[in-house]
């Protein structure tokens, strides 16, 4: 799988000053960091990783698996949305889909593979009344704390790839820290809750700023429920342990950035003042309340988890929803629980294994 996608250890390119600073800060603290492994080919460092790689270097499905599937005879139908899995109460028979023109079409199939993502998959199972009471009840997430750091020298964080270094010292605690290359527009969006003078001051210092993401694995779970009209409300329960984990992760990130030479940090709390020392960061953590955090939720998983039916499992070890044949779930939904690292490789490994078991029962 890694060879198929061209996964490489990505070194610093032209730019990536923010990644170099992160690595330098980690070295000063004797913390472990490493270059990032990424599925890219001939990266041109255009800093469009999260908004659509303009060079085609990022090995997304549009340049990897989908063209290969078409070459093997698969038919890709863009703009077509599945609204329900059709079944007789025990066996999936196909799907009902809506095309880009609004026309409904029934697709009959010997087998249905469901990969609508950690939100779409449980919603589709609920609408199809397949394990609908269990699907979506326990969605696990990573969350990101976004910290803006000002440095005395230019950083030019908009130059380079998304990140080429990552702090792994606390990976066993579910905490990773990495840069997030930004544009002026994305920085302004991150500052939307702050007073206009603060935003204008930071935008004026754009070339001296780096934005750093601290990824935290939470213990509290979310629930997602499909509602009539296509709505998909999500409720997340943050526990006291989670709030403590966020404070601890922020302390680690602040220590790293000050060690890297940052002179000012803007924490992910709209009402918080700028922090100019580790003591300021400690005082911030003492005062911050659970409702204050501005969190970015990422990496949903386990919303249709593998597991025994009497333990709230939705699917068996082959990705089949309990009690159903002819249907297999093969996306992040089936992971048994939350991972401590970014789950892309784990998700793909599960998908490959599920398909392999289907082909070799």
HELIX and SHEET records of a PDB file:
HELIX    1   1 UNK A    2  UNK A    5  1                                   4    
HELIX    2   2 UNK A   17  UNK A   28  1                                  12    
HELIX    3   3 UNK A   65  UNK A   71  1                                   7    
HELIX    4   4 UNK A  117  UNK A  127  1                                  11    
HELIX    5   5 UNK A  171  UNK A  173  5                                   3    
HELIX    6   6 UNK A  184  UNK A  190  1                                   7    
HELIX    7   7 UNK A  196  UNK A  204  1                                   9    
HELIX    8   8 UNK A  206  UNK A  208  5                                   3    
HELIX    9   9 UNK A  240  UNK A  259  1                                  20    
HELIX   10  10 UNK A  278  UNK A  287  1                                  10    
HELIX   11  11 UNK A  290  UNK A  292  5                                   3    
HELIX   12  12 UNK A  309  UNK A  311  5                                   3    
HELIX   13  13 UNK A  332  UNK A  334  5                                   3    
HELIX   14  14 UNK A  344  UNK A  359  1                                  16    
SHEET    1   A 7 UNK A   7  UNK A  10  0                                        
SHEET    2   A 7 UNK A  33  UNK A  39 -1                                        
SHEET    3   A 7 UNK A 165  UNK A 167 -1                                        
SHEET    4   A 7 UNK A 175  UNK A 179 -1                                        
SHEET    5   A 7 UNK A 209  UNK A 217 -1                                        
SHEET    6   A 7 UNK A 140  UNK A 151 -1                                        
SHEET    7   A 7 UNK A 262  UNK A 266 -1                                        
SHEET    1   B 7 UNK A   7  UNK A  10  0                                        
SHEET    2   B 7 UNK A  33  UNK A  39 -1                                        
SHEET    3   B 7 UNK A 165  UNK A 167 -1                                        
SHEET    4   B 7 UNK A 175  UNK A 179 -1                                        
SHEET    5   B 7 UNK A 209  UNK A 217 -1                                        
SHEET    6   B 7 UNK A 140  UNK A 151 -1                                        
SHEET    7   B 7 UNK A 295  UNK A 301 -1                                        
SHEET    1   C 3 UNK A  81  UNK A  87  0                                        
SHEET    2   C 3 UNK A  92  UNK A  98 -1                                        
SHEET    3   C 3 UNK A 104  UNK A 108 -1                                        
SHEET    1   D 2 UNK A 112  UNK A 114  0                                        
SHEET    2   D 2 UNK A 327  UNK A 329  1                                        
SHEET    1   E 2 UNK A 222  UNK A 226  0                                        
SHEET    2   E 2 UNK A 232  UNK A 236 -1                                        
END                                                                             
